[in-house]
Amino acid sequence: MKKVFALLLLIFVISILSACKQESKSKSEEENWEPEKAIEMVAPAGAGGGWDTTARTVAKVFSEEGIIDEDIGVMNKEGGGGSIAWTYIHNLEGNNHHIFVSSPPLIFVPLNGQTELTHEDFTPLANLIADYAAFAVRADAKWNNLNELFEDMKKDPESISVVGASAPGSMDHMQFVKIAKEAGVDVTKIKYVSNQEGAPLTDLLNGSVDVYSTGVAETVEQVKAGKIKVLGITAPERLEGDVLSTFPTALEQGIDATFVNWRGFFGPPNMDESAIQYYEEKFKELSDSEAFTKIRSQYGWTEMFMGHEEYKKFLKEQTEELTGLMEELGLAQ
């Protein structure tokens, strides 16, 4: 009987030790998460735009610099100002192998009622860059700076049309509104024309509209060609580059406002903490790399790295600020 009891006790002890070892192994694996298959990186728009360019350059550097060993595939999911892609990612709750790039439309689009999903429905991983807006007119336009333009708009806001590639209440519209408001323009009367078919520059050049609100990178070649002039940009200081450095900021023209087109990466809701840490570290390594530094310079982007916790706080502050602006325009739903 004693032998049987001893044998049972031994089996019990072995089982407990085995369970502890397995639990320890599982915990260790969780704390050191790495991708086990290809990573899907989603650009919530078609090819050629800011989201697509960011996703593809990031995926390229990750692979070519050996920062991430697994394959990274970029998928374009356009529609709804980004909401088609956001719904797709949101349905992948807890999945650590699907991420997407985003920017201020993740705040604007929910505010204007196009989707019920907000940035709080996703997992912020890291912000990478800051891009800035440029306000351009035809080369033969009578305005030579923002103050001249805004003086005319203060007299009759509806007499001057502003075109952008985004919907009313989204990026190109709101970046112009923020600067114009600080300059004293009645922003509720601004005539904004949305051209989401990719030809707002054509509208400017053929005289259909007066002002083009866009990203700084989209203006460089046309400035070189002598077709347009940039009246001002929304950066806190002048950017580097042969052409970019000639663009005056709104601040240096006495308009105390900036607008940053932050751009970073998110995952589905409820990602593993270890996966969040993994991506945060990898994006930091990418941001610090010489290869990505060259890409930032090429596109006129500024380094703006934020990790998971800092990014969450920043997004909350941005939402509070932009909500007030949208409400003033009557665009918040």
C-alpha positions as CSV (number, residue, x, y, z in Angstrom):
1,M,0.0,0.0,0.0
2,K,2.9,2.3,0.8
3,K,4.4,1.6,-2.6
4,V,1.2,2.4,-4.4
5,F,0.8,5.7,-2.4
6,A,4.5,6.6,-3.2
7,L,3.9,5.9,-6.9
8,L,0.8,8.0,-7.0
9,L,2.6,10.8,-5.2
10,L,5.4,10.7,-7.7
11,I,3.0,10.8,-10.6
12,F,1.3,13.8,-9.0
13,V,4.5,15.7,-8.5
14,I,5.7,15.0,-12.0
15,S,2.4,16.2,-13.5
16,I,2.6,19.4,-11.4
17,L,6.2,20.1,-12.5
18,S,5.3,19.4,-16.1
19,A,2.4,21.8,-16.0
20,C,4.6,24.5,-14.4
21,K,7.2,24.0,-17.1
22,Q,4.5,24.2,-19.9
23,E,3.0,27.3,-18.3
24,S,6.5,28.9,-18.0
25,K,7.2,28.0,-21.7
26,S,3.9,29.5,-22.8
27,K,4.5,32.7,-20.8
28,S,8.0,32.9,-22.3
29,E,6.7,32.5,-25.8
30,E,4.1,35.1,-25.2
31,E,6.6,37.6,-23.9
32,N,8.8,37.0,-27.0
33,W,6.2,37.1,-29.7
34,E,7.4,37.1,-33.3
35,P,5.4,36.7,-36.5
36,E,5.0,33.1,-37.6
37,K,3.7,33.8,-41.1
38,A,3.6,36.7,-43.6
39,I,2.4,40.1,-42.3
40,E,-0.3,41.8,-44.2
41,M,0.0,45.6,-44.3
42,V,-3.1,47.4,-45.5
43,A,-3.2,50.8,-47.2
44,P,-6.9,52.0,-46.9
45,A,-6.8,53.6,-50.4
46,G,-5.7,53.0,-53.9
47,A,-2.2,53.0,-55.3
48,G,-0.1,56.2,-55.4
49,G,-1.5,58.2,-52.4
50,G,0.1,58.9,-49.1
51,W,-1.1,55.8,-47.3
52,D,0.0,53.5,-50.2
53,T,3.4,55.2,-50.5
54,T,4.0,55.0,-46.8
55,A,3.0,51.3,-46.6
56,R,5.1,50.3,-49.5
57,T,8.3,52.2,-48.5
58,V,8.0,50.8,-44.9
59,A,7.5,47.2,-46.1
60,K,10.5,47.6,-48.5
61,V,12.8,48.9,-45.7
62,F,11.6,46.3,-43.2
63,S,12.6,43.6,-45.8
64,E,15.7,45.0,-47.4
65,E,17.3,46.0,-44.1
66,G,16.4,42.7,-42.4
67,I,14.4,44.3,-39.7
68,I,11.6,41.8,-40.1
69,D,12.4,38.4,-41.5
70,E,8.9,37.3,-42.5
71,D,7.4,38.4,-45.8
72,I,5.3,41.6,-45.8
73,G,2.5,42.0,-48.3
74,V,0.9,45.4,-49.0
75,M,-2.8,45.2,-49.8
76,N,-4.9,48.2,-51.1
77,K,-8.4,48.4,-49.7
78,E,-10.0,51.6,-50.9
79,G,-13.4,53.1,-50.3
80,G,-15.3,55.1,-47.8
81,G,-12.4,57.5,-47.0
82,G,-10.6,54.5,-45.4
83,S,-13.6,52.9,-43.7
84,I,-13.7,49.8,-45.9
85,A,-10.2,48.9,-44.8
86,W,-10.9,49.8,-41.1
87,T,-14.0,47.5,-41.1
88,Y,-11.8,44.7,-42.6
89,I,-9.1,45.1,-39.9
90,H,-11.6,45.5,-37.1
91,N,-13.1,42.1,-38.0
92,L,-9.7,40.5,-37.4
93,E,-9.8,41.2,-33.6
94,G,-6.8,39.7,-31.8
95,N,-4.9,38.9,-35.0
96,N,-1.2,39.9,-34.7
97,H,-0.4,39.5,-38.4
98,H,-2.5,42.3,-39.9
99,I,-1.7,46.0,-39.6
100,F,-2.6,49.1,-41.4
101,V,-1.3,52.6,-42.0
102,S,-3.5,55.7,-41.1
103,S,-3.5,59.4,-40.5
104,P,-5.9,62.2,-39.5
105,P,-8.8,60.7,-41.6
106,L,-9.1,58.1,-38.9
107,I,-10.3,61.0,-36.7
108,F,-12.1,63.0,-39.4
109,V,-14.1,60.3,-41.1
110,P,-15.8,59.0,-37.9
111,L,-16.6,62.6,-36.9
112,N,-18.4,63.3,-40.2
113,G,-20.5,60.2,-39.9
114,Q,-19.0,57.9,-42.6
115,T,-18.2,55.2,-40.1
116,E,-18.8,54.3,-36.5
117,L,-15.3,53.0,-36.0
118,T,-12.8,55.4,-34.3
119,H,-9.1,55.2,-33.5
120,E,-10.2,53.8,-30.1
121,D,-11.4,50.6,-31.9
122,F,-7.9,49.7,-33.0
123,T,-4.5,49.2,-31.5
124,P,-2.0,52.1,-32.1
125,L,1.4,50.6,-32.6
126,A,3.7,53.5,-33.6
127,N,3.6,56.8,-35.5
128,L,6.4,57.3,-38.0
129,I,6.3,60.5,-39.8
130,A,4.8,64.0,-40.0
131,D,3.7,65.4,-43.4
132,Y,2.5,68.9,-44.0
133,A,0.0,70.7,-46.1
134,A,0.7,73.2,-48.9
135,F,-1.7,75.8,-50.3
136,A,-0.9,76.5,-53.9
137,V,-2.3,78.8,-56.7
138,R,-1.5,79.1,-60.4
139,A,1.8,80.8,-61.2
140,D,-0.1,83.8,-62.6
141,A,-2.4,84.2,-59.7
142,K,-2.5,87.7,-58.1
143,W,-1.7,86.4,-54.6
144,N,1.9,86.0,-53.5
145,N,1.5,84.9,-49.9
146,L,-1.2,83.7,-47.5
147,N,-2.0,87.1,-46.1
148,E,-2.9,88.5,-49.5
149,L,-5.2,85.4,-50.1
150,F,-6.8,85.6,-46.7
151,E,-7.4,89.3,-46.9
152,D,-9.6,88.7,-50.0
153,M,-11.3,85.8,-48.3
154,K,-12.1,87.8,-45.3
155,K,-13.9,90.3,-47.5
156,D,-15.8,87.6,-49.5
157,P,-15.0,84.0,-48.5
158,E,-17.4,82.5,-51.1
159,S,-15.7,84.3,-54.0
160,I,-12.6,82.1,-53.8
161,S,-12.8,78.3,-54.3
162,V,-10.5,75.8,-52.7
163,V,-10.0,72.3,-54.2
164,G,-8.8,69.1,-52.5
165,A,-8.7,65.4,-53.1
166,S,-10.5,64.5,-49.9
167,A,-14.2,64.7,-49.0
168,P,-15.6,67.8,-47.2
169,G,-14.7,67.5,-43.5
170,S,-11.6,65.4,-44.2
171,M,-7.9,66.1,-44.7
172,D,-7.5,68.7,-47.5
173,H,-10.5,70.6,-46.4
174,M,-9.8,70.8,-42.7
175,Q,-6.1,71.6,-43.0
176,F,-7.0,74.7,-45.0
177,V,-9.9,75.6,-42.6
178,K,-7.6,75.4,-39.6
179,I,-5.1,77.9,-41.0
180,A,-7.8,80.2,-42.5
181,K,-9.6,80.4,-39.2
182,E,-6.5,81.5,-37.4
183,A,-6.1,84.2,-40.1
184,G,-9.6,85.5,-39.4
185,V,-11.6,84.1,-42.3
186,D,-15.2,83.1,-41.7
187,V,-14.5,79.4,-42.3
188,T,-18.2,78.5,-42.4
189,K,-18.4,80.3,-45.7
190,I,-15.4,78.8,-47.4
191,K,-16.2,77.3,-50.8
192,Y,-14.5,73.9,-50.8
193,V,-14.6,71.7,-53.9
194,S,-14.0,68.0,-53.4
195,N,-12.4,66.2,-56.3
196,Q,-11.8,62.6,-55.2
197,E,-11.2,61.3,-58.7
198,G,-7.5,62.3,-58.6
199,A,-7.5,65.5,-60.7
200,P,-7.7,68.5,-58.3
201,L,-4.4,69.9,-59.8
202,T,-6.1,69.9,-63.2
203,D,-8.9,71.9,-61.8
204,L,-6.4,74.5,-60.5
205,L,-4.4,74.7,-63.7
206,N,-7.5,75.0,-66.0
207,G,-8.9,77.9,-63.9
208,S,-11.9,76.0,-62.5
209,V,-10.8,76.7,-58.9
210,D,-8.5,79.3,-57.2
211,V,-6.5,77.4,-54.5
212,Y,-5.2,73.9,-54.2
213,S,-5.0,72.4,-50.7
214,T,-2.7,69.3,-50.8
215,G,0.5,67.8,-49.3
216,V,3.8,69.5,-49.8
217,A,5.2,66.6,-51.8
218,E,2.4,66.9,-54.4
219,T,3.5,70.5,-55.3
220,V,7.2,70.1,-55.9
221,E,7.3,69.0,-59.6
222,Q,4.7,71.6,-60.6
223,V,6.6,74.4,-58.8
224,K,9.8,73.3,-60.7
225,A,7.8,73.4,-64.0
226,G,6.7,77.0,-63.2
227,K,3.0,76.1,-63.3
228,I,2.1,76.8,-59.7
229,K,3.4,78.7,-56.6
230,V,3.0,77.7,-53.0
231,L,1.7,80.5,-50.8
232,G,2.4,78.7,-47.5
233,I,2.8,75.4,-45.7
234,T,1.5,74.2,-42.3
235,A,4.8,73.0,-40.9
236,P,6.3,74.6,-37.7
237,E,9.4,75.6,-39.7
238,R,10.7,75.5,-43.2
239,L,11.4,72.1,-44.7
240,E,14.7,70.9,-46.1
241,G,15.2,70.4,-49.9
242,D,16.0,72.5,-52.9
243,V,12.4,73.4,-53.6
244,L,10.8,72.6,-50.2
245,S,13.0,75.1,-48.5
246,T,11.6,77.9,-50.6
247,F,8.0,77.3,-49.2
248,P,7.2,79.8,-46.5
249,T,5.3,78.6,-43.4
250,A,2.0,80.1,-42.2
251,L,3.8,80.9,-38.9
252,E,6.4,83.1,-40.5
253,Q,3.6,85.0,-42.2
254,G,2.1,85.8,-38.8
255,I,-0.6,83.1,-38.8
256,D,-0.2,81.3,-35.5
257,A,-1.3,77.8,-36.6
258,T,0.1,74.6,-37.9
259,F,-1.4,71.4,-39.2
260,V,0.4,68.0,-39.1
261,N,-0.5,65.1,-41.2
262,W,0.8,62.4,-38.8
263,R,1.1,59.0,-40.3
264,G,1.5,55.7,-38.4
265,F,0.5,52.1,-38.0
266,F,-2.4,50.4,-36.2
267,G,-3.5,46.8,-35.6
268,P,-6.8,45.1,-34.9
269,P,-8.4,45.5,-31.4
270,N,-7.1,43.3,-28.6
271,M,-3.7,42.5,-30.0
272,D,-1.3,40.6,-27.6
273,E,0.8,43.0,-25.5
274,S,3.9,41.1,-26.7
275,A,3.0,41.7,-30.3
276,I,2.5,45.4,-29.6
277,Q,5.9,45.6,-28.1
278,Y,7.4,43.7,-31.0
279,Y,6.0,46.1,-33.6
280,E,6.8,49.2,-31.5
281,E,10.5,48.1,-31.4
282,K,10.6,47.2,-35.1
283,F,9.1,50.5,-36.2
284,K,11.6,52.4,-33.9
285,E,14.4,50.5,-35.6
286,L,13.0,51.4,-39.0
287,S,12.6,55.0,-38.0
288,D,16.2,55.3,-36.9
289,S,17.6,53.5,-40.0
290,E,19.6,55.3,-42.6
291,A,17.5,53.8,-45.4
292,F,14.2,55.3,-44.0
293,T,16.0,58.6,-43.3
294,K,16.7,58.9,-47.0
295,I,13.0,58.1,-47.8
296,R,11.8,60.8,-45.5
297,S,14.1,63.3,-47.2
298,Q,12.9,62.1,-50.6
299,Y,9.2,62.8,-49.8
300,G,9.7,65.8,-47.6
301,W,8.5,63.9,-44.5
302,T,9.7,64.8,-41.0
303,E,10.6,62.2,-38.4
304,M,7.8,61.9,-35.8
305,F,8.1,58.7,-33.9
306,M,5.7,57.8,-31.1
307,G,5.4,54.5,-29.4
308,H,2.2,52.8,-28.3
309,E,1.4,54.7,-25.1
310,E,2.5,58.1,-26.4
311,Y,0.5,57.6,-29.6
312,K,-2.7,56.8,-27.7
313,K,-2.4,60.1,-25.7
314,F,-1.6,62.1,-28.9
315,L,-4.7,60.6,-30.7
316,K,-6.9,61.6,-27.8
317,E,-5.6,65.2,-27.9
318,Q,-6.0,65.4,-31.7
319,T,-9.6,64.1,-31.5
320,E,-10.5,66.8,-28.9
321,E,-9.0,69.6,-31.1
322,L,-10.5,68.5,-34.4
323,T,-13.9,67.8,-33.0
324,G,-14.3,71.4,-32.0
325,L,-13.3,72.5,-35.6
326,M,-15.7,70.1,-37.2
327,E,-18.6,71.2,-34.9
328,E,-18.0,74.8,-35.9
329,L,-18.4,73.9,-39.5
330,G,-21.5,71.9,-38.7
331,L,-19.9,68.7,-40.1
332,A,-19.6,66.7,-36.9
333,Q,-22.2,63.9,-36.7
